[in-house]
Amino acid sequence: MITLNDKTYTCPVDVTLGFIGGKWKLLILFHLHYFTKKSYAEIRDNLPGISEKMLSQQLKELEHDQLIEKNVITKKPYRVEYYLSTEGKSLAPLYEFASEWGIAYLKKHDIDYIQDQHLYK
């Protein structure tokens, strides 16, 4: 067993999933990897189905875990942009592998994401 930050993990994969697990975190990290910097609204618009509360919570957790950083642009109205930290950037091979695997799987099932990319934000 591995104990880190008052949590117990079974193996290194469990540690990694502790930081990026769940439906939204990896998607948020991938969008920040692909687009470099994004505002809260831009992230929300690219994740249909995520609630305001869930997005806010996930961003706070990712920031707490030092995978993303936040730059406050203006205080009133409150505007911020998020970007990957050095630690978040170190996960780039994971984002790229997951994306490439997904693209290959879609192609295998006659869906050409690369060709139809303009349909996605």
VOGU-3710 file (C-alpha; in Angstrom, 3 decimals, decimal comma):
1> mitlndktyt> 0,000/0,000/0,000  1,074/3,561/-0,740  0,117/6,462/1,510  0,192/9,939/-0,018  -1,534/13,108/1,199  -3,514/11,132/3,799  -4,869/8,760/1,137  -4,020/5,105/0,615  -3,369/3,743/-2,867  -2,854/0,180/-4,051
11> cpvdvtlgfi> -0,292/0,870/-6,810  1,167/3,674/-8,971  -1,759/3,443/-11,421  -4,109/4,055/-8,492  -2,060/7,159/-7,584  -2,370/8,486/-11,152  -6,106/7,785/-11,258  -6,445/9,592/-7,943  -5,328/12,760/-9,718  -7,053/12,341/-13,081
21> ggkwkllilf> -9,857/9,864/-12,371  -13,508/10,556/-12,985  -15,375/11,626/-16,060  -14,186/15,228/-16,359  -10,617/15,728/-15,144  -8,841/14,048/-18,026  -11,057/15,897/-20,511  -10,284/19,243/-18,852  -6,574/18,452/-18,877  -6,699/17,374/-22,524
31> hlhyftkksy> -8,473/20,577/-23,581  -5,846/22,642/-21,773  -3,101/20,559/-23,399  -4,599/20,959/-26,861  -5,642/24,623/-26,618  -2,967/25,825/-24,114  -5,124/28,374/-22,244  -8,861/28,495/-21,753  -11,320/30,593/-19,823  -13,888/28,996/-17,529
41> aeirdnlpgi> -16,609/29,605/-20,137  -14,536/28,068/-22,941  -13,885/24,941/-20,883  -17,585/24,697/-19,964  -18,669/25,119/-23,599  -16,371/22,270/-24,682  -17,750/19,880/-22,067  -21,452/19,467/-22,774  -23,233/17,875/-19,865  -20,987/19,200/-17,109
51> sekmlsqqlk> -22,729/21,288/-14,475  -21,342/24,615/-13,253  -20,852/23,099/-9,802  -18,989/20,053/-11,129  -16,735/22,120/-13,398  -15,883/24,482/-10,577  -15,136/21,551/-8,257  -12,970/19,744/-10,812  -10,986/22,894/-11,602  -10,384/23,510/-7,889
61> elehdqliek> -9,203/19,928/-7,384  -6,890/20,063/-10,401  -5,486/23,352/-9,147  -5,082/21,932/-5,618  -3,259/18,909/-7,065  -1,025/21,355/-8,981  -1,940/19,974/-12,404  -3,357/23,297/-13,609  -2,780/26,937/-12,785  -5,109/29,903/-12,914
71> nvitkkpyrv> -4,359/33,413/-14,086  -6,785/36,090/-12,850  -7,350/38,460/-15,778  -9,800/40,853/-14,111  -11,384/41,001/-10,672  -14,590/42,756/-11,806  -16,026/41,100/-13,731  -14,112/38,078/-12,447  -12,322/36,542/-15,416  -9,667/33,862/-15,284
81> eyylstegks> -7,840/31,618/-17,677  -6,576/28,174/-16,874  -3,489/26,454/-18,200  -1,458/23,339/-17,504  1,241/23,514/-14,848  4,589/21,839/-15,415  3,183/18,795/-13,594  0,100/18,831/-15,842  2,260/19,108/-18,959  4,228/16,054/-17,838
91> laplyefase> 1,056/14,011/-18,449  1,096/14,978/-22,172  1,985/11,440/-23,362  -1,140/10,184/-21,592  -3,410/12,784/-23,268  -1,856/12,137/-26,656  -2,116/8,361/-26,319  -5,759/8,550/-25,203  -6,570/10,848/-28,142  -4,740/8,745/-30,723
101> wgiaylkkhd> -6,341/5,550/-29,417  -9,789/7,158/-29,553  -9,237/8,412/-33,110  -8,080/4,958/-34,240  -11,071/3,312/-32,568  -13,485/5,746/-34,227  -11,901/5,148/-37,636  -12,208/1,409/-37,116  -15,939/2,033/-36,683  -16,193/4,265/-39,778
111> idyiqdqhly> -16,196/7,599/-37,936  -13,503/9,946/-39,233  -12,968/12,447/-36,431  -9,973/14,032/-38,172  -11,971/14,745/-41,333  -15,028/15,927/-39,382  -13,070/17,862/-36,748  -14,677/21,138/-37,776  -17,932/19,793/-36,302  -16,382/19,919/-32,831
121> k> -15,361/22,953/-30,791
//
